[in-house]
Amino acid sequence: MAKTDLPKGARRERSEKQKLAAWLDNHRHCAGQSLQRLREQPVATLMTLAVIGIALLLPALLYVSGKNLVQFSDSLANTNQISLYLADNATDNDVEAIEARFASNPQVRSIVYLSPDEAAIEFAQWSGLGDIVRAMETNPLPGTVIITPNDTRLETAEALVSIVRNMPGVERIQMDQSWASRLDRFVSLGQRLTWALITVLALAVLFITGNSIRSIIASSEAEIRVMNLIGATRSYIIRPFLYLGMWYGLLGGLLAWLLLQALLAFISQPANELLAFYGENYQFRGMDAVATALLIVGSAMLGWLGAKLSVSRHLRQYQ
């Protein structure tokens, strides 16, 4: 009689495949069942999603605002200049020494020398006093070396000034920092506030999700007791609730993104009109693909974690 039994290794491989298929099937079932449970309670679900969405909207708005402020601050690097006014007896060698000193400096975006005649022409164009300048017998304006740093940070400008302070031929130094540096400090403060708010509201999402899951656990008390009595594993018991938390977080993140897009569409036109006063290259920017993915995936993970904390605490009473 022919032996039809499979080899031991083949039986083991088949058993592992069956276990994997059963595990995946259970996950699909839990995901679908938990989503269906949310549909069965539309009012409670929408209220929870609204709270999560608004909580996530606030840091998203701060992120977009900070992103546009950084763009605006970086563009002000061209107006954040250091002017070196040369002495009357400054020579061409002095000018060449200054240019050579900063030519390869990574902190310098550009360096430009204006002769006294060029400075007079620029002043006449800028001030509208061309007739008065041309009427003067002598040119009162000195030669000027204009250094443009790579950024608007005050520390960068001060470092460059310390290099040139004692160089020959330089009579006076003027830093055109003004409000550009203050804006840079404001951007740094805004970035820290954004991270602080993200941390606080992430905890809020954890508590919101955990509280919603806790009420669902209370209504499923009998079912949990039965599964615990028949020996169901801990992971099997908590899996539906983890998917519930994941759905809360995922849908809340999507709602936050939709609200953000609606707000950005509402303010983008006046924002672009305002930015147009400062140059043609400014464009109000929203969330990029990476930030959007982080928002949605991060909110789903927060929902999952909130559910895990809530259901794990509840299951301790059965131990």
BANUMI-953155 format. One record per residue: x, y, z of N, C-alpha, C in turn. Coordinates in pm, whole numbers, plus 50000, padded with zeros to 5 digits. Layout:
REM residues N
XYZXYZXYZ/...
REM end
This chain:
REM residues 319
500864988050000500005000050000500885012350000/500615021649907501455033549895501245042650013/502335048550054502285057650168501965071750118/500865077250169500415090350120500745101750214/501235098350334501555109150429502675117850373/502575130950399503615140250359504835138650448/506025141750396507215141550480507045151050598/507795148450703507675156450825507975171150799/509025173850720509375187850690508295194750611/507665187550517506595193550437505375196350522/505075186950617503935189250706504165201650792/505415203350840505725214950923505575227850842/506055227550717505955239550632504495242850604/503695232450579502275234650552501585240150676/501955235150792501365239950916501695254650940/502955258550911503345272550929502565281550833/502365277050709501605285050614500155286550658/499605275950715498225276650763498105286350880/499105286050968499095295351082499185309851034/500065312150936500215325750884498925330350817/498305321350739497055324850672495965327850774/495895319750881494895322150985495155335351057/496435338351081496805350851150496415363051065/496715362450935496365373450846494855374750833/494165363450828492705363850818492095370150943/492665367051059492165373051183492385388151184/493535392551134493805406951126492805413851033/492555407750918491575413650825490195414350888/489845403850959488535403451024488435414251132/489485415651213489475425651320489425439851264/490185442251156490185455551095488805458951041/488185449450969486855452050915485795453251023/485885444551125484895444751233484975457751313/486195462351340486345474751418485855486751338/486085486951208485575497951125484055497751121/483485485851115482035484551115481455489451248/482155486951357481685491651488481645506851492/482615513351430482595527951425481405533051343/481065525851237479915529851154478605528351230/478545518751320477315516351395477055527151499/478075535051534477925545851631478395559051567/477675563951466478175575351389478345588151470/477415590851561477495603451637478715603351729/478865592651807480015591851898481325591651820/481325584451707482545583751625482915597451570/481935604651516482215617851459482685627651565/482125626951684482565635951791484005633151829/484355620351842485735616751876486695621051766/486315618351640487185622151528487345637351520/486275644751551486365659351547487345664551651/487295658951770488215663251876489655659951837/489875647751787491235643851745491705652551629/490815654851531491195662951415491575677151453/490825683351542491145697051585492435697251665/492625687151750493865686551828495085685351737/494965677551629496085676051536496225687851441/495125695051420495155706551329496045717751383/496035719851514496795730951572498295729951545/498945718551576500385717751543500645717851393/499695712551314499875712951168499875727351118/498995735651173498965749851136500255756851176/500735753851296501995759851340503145755451251/503135742851210504195737851122504195745450989/503015746950929502925754050801503335768650817/502895774950927503285788850951504795790050967/505385780951045506835781251063507585778750934/507055769650851507695766650723507725778950633/506635786450631506595798550548507435809650607/507515810450739508385820450801509845817450773/510215804650775511595800850743511935804750600/510995802050508511205805950368511405821050357/510565828550427510645843050422511925848050487/512305841950600513525845950670514755843150585/514785831350520515935828150434516065837850318/514935842250266514985851450152515495865150192/515465868050323515955881050369517455881450383/518115870150353519575870050363520195880550272/519545883350158520085893350067520005907450123/519085909950217518975923250277519735924050408/520305913350451521035912750577522515914150545/522985926650535524315929150482525215936050583/526515934550558527545941450637528245951050542/528195963850574528825974050490530125978750554/531205977650478532525982150524532845995150452/532836006350526533166019250467534666021350479/535306023350364536756024050359537246038250387/538446038850439539076051850466539466058450335/539666071850340540026079150219541356074650162/542246070050252543576065850206543656050850178/542496044050172542506029650143542996027250001/543826017249984544406014149854543706002349788/544026000149661543485988549591543925975549656/545135975549712545625963549782544775960449904/544315970949975543455968850091542135962350048/541575967249938540315961649888540515947049846/541595944249776541875930549732542095921249850/542725926449956542955918150075541635914450142/540705924150148539395921250207538635911050122/538635912949991537935903549903538535889549910/539865888749915540525875749924540225868950057/540095876950162539855871350296538495864450304/537515869450230536155864050240535725856050117/536575855250016536175848549891535825833849912/536555827049999536325812750021535645809750155/535105820050220534445818150349533055812250327/532745800550384531435794350361530285802150421/530565811550512529515819450574529115831450488/529825833750378529595845550293528905841350165/527785847750134527085845150009527695853049895/527995865649919528595873849814529365885449877/530305890849801531065902549843531225911749722/530845924349740530825933949629531545946649673/532395951849583533075964449611532455975549526/532095986549592531585998449524532606009549540/533096014349429534016025749434533236038249476/533926049049516533206061349553532266066149443/532686065449317531816069849208530586060749195/530786047549208529656038249200528716040149318/529286042849436528456045349554527606057849535/528186068149472527436080549446526286078049349/526546070149244525486067049147524356059149214/524716049249294523696041149362522906049649460/523586058549534522886067249629521916076449555/522346081849441521476090749364520226083449315/520396070949272519246063149224518316059449338/518906056049452518096051549565517356062949632/518016074549646517446085749721516656095449634/516896095149502516236104849415516866118649420/518066119649478518766132449491519896133549390/519666128549270520716128449169521226142249134/520326152149125520746165749090521676171549195/521376169049322522216174349430523586167649428/523606154449407524886147249404525756152149289/525146154149173525926158749057526406173049074/525696180949155526096194949175527286196349269/527586186049346528716186849439530036186549363/530956194749411532276195249347533096182849378/532956177749498533686165649539532696155049585/533096142749572532256131449612532516128349759/531506130249845531716127749988531606113050028/531176104549937530936090549972532216082349961/532466073750060533666065450056533446052949971/534536046049940534416032849881533796023249982/533026013749934532296004850024532425990449978/532675981650075532645967250050531395961650117/530525955450039529265950050093529375934950100/529265929650221529325915150246527925910150279/527465900050207526155894050234526355880250295/525965878350423526105865150486525155854950423/525415842350454524585831550401523245830250472/523115836150591521875835250666521665848150742/520555848750816520205860950889520555860151036/521285850051077521615848751219522595859651261/522345865251379523205875751431524605870351457/524705857651500526005851751530526895851351406/526305848551290527085848051166527655861751132/526805872051141527265885551110528355890051207/528185887051335529195891051433530515883951410/530455871351368531695863951339532425870151221/531695874451119532325880751003532895894451039/532175901851121532665915051163533945913751244/534025903451329535235901651409536455898851322/536235892951204537355890151113537875903051050/536975911751012537355923550933537635935851018/537345934951147537385946851232538735953951227/539815946651231541155952751239541915952451106/541215949950998541895949650869542215963950822/543345966050757543715979450712542765984750605/542535997650610541686004150511540226005250551/539805998250656538405998550700538246009350806/537386019050779537176030050873535956027750961/534866022550902533636020650980532896008350928/532216001451020531465989350986530015991451027/529105987850937527685988850968527005975450936/526285970151035525545957751015524075961150992/523555957250878522165959850845521295948150892/521325945451022520565934251077519085937551086/518795948451155517435953351175516475941951210/515335941951142514305932451179514515918551122/515475916951031515735903550975516215894051083/517115898851169517605890451278516515887651380/515685897651406514585895451500513615885051446/513385885451315512525875251254513135861451268/514455860451253515125847551267514965842151409/515075850951508514865846651647513415842351667/512505849551606511085846051619510805832451557/511445829651444511285816551379511795805451470/512945807551533513495797451625512545794951741/511985805851796511025804351905509785796951857/509315800251737508135793551684508355778651663/509555774751621509855760551602509815753151735/510345759351840510305752851972508875751752023/508095762352002506695761852045505925751051969/506255749451841505585739051762505855725151818/507115722351850507455709251905506825707252042/506775717952123506125716752254504635713752238/503985720752143502565718452121502305704552063/503185699951976503045686351921503085676052034/504015677852128504135668552239502875668452325/502395680552360501225681552447499985675752379/499775679152252498575674552183498675659852143/499885654552129500035640052109499545632552232/499895637752349499385631752473497875632952480/497345644452433495895646252432495215635852343/495805633152227495245622952137495265609252203/496355606252276496425593552349495265592352448/495035602952524493975602552625492585601952560/492395609452452491095609352383490785595352330/491775589452263491575576052208491375565952320/492195566852423492075557552535490725558252601/490195570452618488885572052681487775566252594/487875568252462486865562652371486905547452371/488105541852371488255527352374487755521652506/487955529152614487525524352745486015522452749/485275531552688483815530152686483385518252601/484105515552494483795503852410484135490952484/485235491052559485615479252638484535476152741/483985486752803482945484652904481725477852844/481385481352720480225475052655480535460952606/481825457352600482225443952555482745435452670/482375439052792482885432252911482585417252908/481345413552876480955399352877481755391552773/481925397252657482675390552551484135388352591/484725398352657486115397052701486245386152806/485275385452898485325375253003485255361252943/484375359352846484225346252783485525342252713/486125351552636487375348452566488485345352665/488505352352777489525349852878489345336152942/488075331952964487805319053027488145307352936/487955308852806488225297752715489695297252673/490505306352730491945305552707492465313252587/491715323252541492195331352429493455338952471/494385340352378495625347452410495345362352429/496265368752498496125383152524496095391052392/496975387352299497035394652172495735393052094/495125381252102493865378752031492745387452089/492745389052222491695396852288491815411752256/493045416852259493215431352245493265435952099/493425426652005493615430551865492465438951809/491195435351831490115443851777490155458151832/490535459551959490575472852018491765480951965/492855474151934493995481151873493625486651737/492865478751661492425483751531491435495351546/490615494851649489725506051675490525518851699/491545517751785492395529251812493105534151687/493575524551606494245528251482493305535751388/492055531051378491085537951292490775551851344/490635553051476490395566351533491535575951495/492775571351515493915579951485494035583051337/493885572651253494035574451109492975584051054/491715581651090490645590251040490735604251099/491165605151226491375618351285492475626051215/493555619051178494635625551103494185630150966/493395621850898492855625850767491935638050780/491135638250887490255649750908491065662350934/492135661151014493005672651039493615677750910/494045668650823494635672750695493605679750607/492375674550604491325680850523490995694850575/490915696250708490655709450767491795719050735/493015713950740494175722350708494125727050563/493805717850471493725721650330492635732050307/491515730750377490435740550362490875754250412/491565754650526492045767350580493095773650489/494015765350437495055770650348494445776050219/493425769150167492755774150046492075787550073/491595789150196490895801550233491845813350245/493065810850296493985822050322495115823250220/495215813750126496365813850035496405826249946/495245830649895495255842149805495705854949876/495115858749991495625870750059497055869250106/497465857050143498845855050186499815857250070/499475852049953500335854049835500375868749793/499245875649807499225889949775500125897749870/500135893749997501015900350094502475897550063/502785884950033504175881250004504675887549875/503755890949785504165896949658504835910549678/504545917149791505185929949819506675928349844/507105916249881508505914049916509275907249804/508645904049695509355897849584508455888549506/508895885249386508075876949298508225862049327/509265858149399509555843949418508865837949540/508185846149618507535841049738506215834349702/506005822549756504765815249732504365808549862/503135811049906502665804950029502615789850013/503225782750105503365768250093502535760950198/501995749650157501285741150251502145729550296/501495718650335502215706850381502735698850262/503995694550270504525686050164504115671550189/504495662850097504065648750104504615641750228/505875644850263506485638350380505775642450508/505515655450524504835660250644503415654750652/502735653750538501385648050536501395633450579/502365625850528502475611750567502775610450715/503655618950766503975618550909502755621850994/501955631450949500745635051024499785623251031/499505617050917498505606350914499015593550980/500245589550945500805577351006501035579451155/501535591251192501765594051334500485593951414/499405599551358498135599551430497585585351443/497775577051340497345563051349498115555651459/499415558251468500225551851572499825556651711/499495569551723499035574751852497725568151893/496815566551796495555559751826495785545351869/496675538451800497005524551835497585523851976/498505533052007499135532952139498135536352249/497255546152223496245549452322495325537752351/494945530452246494095518652265494835507752342/496095505752311496885495352379497005498252528/497275510852562497395514552703496075512452775/494975516052710493665514852774493255500352795/493375492052691492935478152702493885470052790/495165473152788496115465952873495815468553020/495475480953052495115484253190493865476753232/492905475553141491655468753175491875453753196/492765447753117492965433253125493745428953248/494365438353317495115434653438494215428853546/492945432353545492035427453649491765412453635/492085406653517491855392353497493085383953532/494175390653567495395383153597495395378453742/
REM end
